[in-house]
Amino acid sequence: MDVLSEVLAICRSEHAVTARFALSAPWGLTSAGVPGAMIRLARRAPYWLEIDGMAPMHIEPGDLVMMRPGVAHRMVSAPGAGTTAFSEMIARHARGARDENPLVFEHGGGGEMTEMFSAQIWFSAYCRHVVLSVLPPFIRLREADLPMTGVLGQTMQGLVEETLGRRAGWRLSAARMGELLLVNLLRAHLLADNSHGTGWLRGLGDPNIARALLAMHRTPGQAWSVATLASEAGLSRTRFAERFKDLVGVTPISYLTAHRMAMAAQTMEAGTVALVRIAEDAGYESGKEFSRAFRRWSGLSPSAYLRQEAGRRAGVGLAPAAQPAG
């Protein structure tokens, strides 16, 4: 039973932008957070990562760090070092439109060198709403603790170096490698420590709850009830409902609804399926019933959600999402 594969199989990387920085001490960079998931790898000298509300973290060369979208943070050669905004460096060194091409720059005071490789990855709706939303602000994989980290680091560095040449197909290569990195980072994170997981990630650690999650993910449009899901889990109705809420944080039916809506949002963004068909696939008998459920989930009607999404996609150079027919 591999629920993680079932969940992540729906995720798609829409767009990825890579960067390589040569940072000489003393140096410091600050970010207000980015719209995509940010994966970073350092070589040569270590650095410090600072996130509000958390103690500064000493990041060793070879460690992989993934930042959740929107997490403000600072990276410095040493605590107390002065910082420069990433936005300033991007404006100074980016070639072409922002978030469109690989970025290369040097920064700092000329001392000990940290070489930084990074990839900012924009994921599809399901991944944003279901996967990234339940992650901690950052995931750190230590090369010293997990041998697999070294392999992922080589993959990460190879991705960045490959895209810097901008040879034919580099955009697609970067996007697909972004998916591979996410899958392996999450796998390694769960293997290293699942005690801090939330939502469905925490539920994966319980075999009974994992069976119910797998059932919902495989046939989301089925007319599931707490009783039928409890049967899938091999538990009594009461015990299942209590354990699911305790581990996942929501009721089974609330989770199912959110899963259906996230899948529907991803299909809507693709713009190739009529709304009535999307409603049927999500288990609703009419487009109106689906639209009401979608508004409760997202706070927006399907059409308003797509307009908002079109603006987001245009902001990173992606084609606007089409309006599904019907």
C-alpha angles and dihedrals in degrees: 000000000000109000092164090062091048091053098042094044087075093053118100130187108224100183140355134193122193133201141187121202129188104206120187121193131292095043140135136181128189130199130191087208131276131244094239133056110274121215119188137185126184128203131193108006125034124238141196125252117205124192122175112261094019133090114257111269125218107222116202125213109272095028116125121221126189118193120204115236114277098018111142112219148155131224118199138170089230135359111279096024115144116256139219121205116253088225089062092051091048092051089050100045111021117116112217125339118359115266091014107093138032114276125222127179146144123227140168145055102302100260132110111352129237114188110205127197118189142174125194110202129193112207132200124264098269093051092047095048101036109024110027093038093065097046123103116253089270140004118214123193114192116214089210092057103038121038091202089067090072091056092048090048091054089049090050094049091046090052092054095045091047093053095047088072090054092211120172111299096017094130094055091043091053093049094049093045087052089060091049092050092050093050093049095042090054092045092051092045092053092046091049098047132340095172092100096047121123135197117001091350089067091043091060089070092066113071094208095049090042090059091054091047090051091051092052092047095049097048108017094161094060117111094254122183131184088257096053092044090050088054090053089050093048093236137113115267093250096044092047095050092049095046094045093051092046095051104031097033097231136063118273093250092048089052091048092051092049090048091051093048094049091051090048091050090054092050091046091052090053087059097209103105130068116246092240090057091047088053092050093049089052091053100258125131097214141025090239093055090048092048091054091051091046092052091051089051101043104020088237137084115248091257093048090047090054092049090052091047092049089057092050093049093047088053091064098039098261125137111264116259112259123236109250113240118255 
